[in-house]
Structures are given as structure tokens and as C-alpha cells.
């Protein structure tokens, strides 16, 4: 399903709530309230920018996911009205001083994109963000000008790419990076690679960019491998979204193993990068090896034992 399946009923609901007639901006605000990607974006701003500054000045406090105005209980009704007027005055002063120029980076870089062009751009990107790889059914995608309009970029379809809202907001109009090849590279496979042609029955878990199998020659019981789906030789060649996906699976399966086996008291996590480091399958894979008390005589040194005599120090 596409975001339009949300937008349409939201628009109709807004019209129904307003006696069948409503200003376009009110409909836009209603859609915004139902767009999780933009809510996530402004939640991040709330926590890491606005909330962080106001907490640092002891104006607000935070309890888990709730914010509280410090000293609110001591405010009178008149105090509250004075403070609200002061806040509105500051907003007005800002708008007068800066005008609409402060928002132009959002307008000029995007402009109107026809439905036909939007469809072709998103279809070409396989409905994934061409930077982080997230799917359209997880986070809303936008059609972005590679070379921004403000820098002379055209509305030709060759100047468009698909980015999720978060990546597009971060890119702004200061960057003309062409990210379209990134999406295609997520599909890289090698027909001669064991991990690119893994039997589906061996996969015990997966997410969009990585999967998990049990090691065919386990070092310990429940030894697992976390493997990127893209054919990539080494850990150091992974994209950030793949690192995130792999870390999610490592964390999840650590917890699963601990829940299934109370004798597991520790883990080794590692990978072999390059032939001289012992790599034999040149498709990146991360070992998650459960450890149990007493499984070796002297565990001290851990991975240092890869080279004889270097584990004791």
C-alpha cells in the first residue's frame, strides 16, 4: 500500500469534520499529522534540538517520552496567558525578520513533480530510498532534485532521485550528490557465492538487508552467522544501513540465545576480513558465538588466541 491510501481518507475525514468545506492548508495539516515519517523527523528535532536546549536551561524536564514545563504548577492563569503571548510575539518577530526565505531551501529544491514523473522515479528506485535503502511501506519517499532548483537544476526526469523524508531533509539544497546507483547496488549477487545462493530453509531470520543462519560447523552450540544480502566481500565495505540491519539482528539473536539457554554467559562477535585473516568465503559474514563458563580452560584473552601465544598477557 502507498501513502495515498492514507492521504485520501484523511482528506475526506477532514472535509466531513468541517461541514464539507475546508481550506487546503487545514487538509495539509491533517495529512501531516498522519504521516509517521514526518512525525519521526520532528520527534528527532524535539529531542535533539529544541528539547535538548530547553532542558539544558532547566526550562523543561523529561520523563521517558513526556516533556514537562518546569514550575508549571506554580503558574497562575494570568501567568500562562502572558507567557503564551510572549511566545507568539517571538514567533511573529522571527517571521517578520526572516520572512519566508528561511523555508526556501525546502521549496526550491523540490518544486512540483507530476504524478507520472513521480511514479517513474519511484519505480526505477524499486520503491526504496536511494540513500538509506528503506522501503516506501516503512517510510514515505519523496522525489528529490539531484541538482537543486536553487542551483540551476532542471525538472528533467534524469535530475530526480527517490529519497525518504529523513534523508531528503538532511540533504537539503546544499548537496548535488547522485545517489541513484546506491539502490541498485543493494541487489548485487554472485551466482557462485555460497551466501548469495543460500537455501531458503537455512535462513532462520532476516530483515530488509541481512539474514541469519546457524553456522554449518559451529564453534559452540547455537553459533550463528549474520550475513548482508548484498554481495560484499568485507565488513569494511558495508553501507551504514547494512551495518544498522546487521546490528539489529545481532542484538536480537543475542537476546534469543540467552532466553533459550541459561548456561550462555558471554559471546564472541567477529569476522575474518581477507585471506590472511582466515577468510575463506568472500562474502561478509559476522559470527555470533555463544560462550559458556568453563567451555575452555582459560578464556582470558578471547580473540587474541587467534595467534598462538598471544592470548596470555
Secondary structure, 3 states (H helix, E strand, C coil): CCCHHHHHHHHHHHHHHCCCCCCHHHHHHHHHHCCHHHHHHHHHHHHHHHHHHHHHCCCEEEECCEEEECCHHHCCHHHHHHHHHHHHHHHHHHHHHHHHHHHHHHHHCCCCCCHHHHHHHHHHCCCECCCCCCECCCCCEEEEECCCHHHCCCCCHHHEEEEEHHHHHHHCCCCCCCCHHHHHHCCCCCCCCCCCCCCHHHEEEECCCEEEEECCCCCCCCCEEEEECCCCCCHHHCCHHHHHHHHHHHHHHHHHHHHHCCCEEEEEEECCCCHHHCCCCCCCEEEEEEEECCCCCCCCCHHHHHCCCCCCC
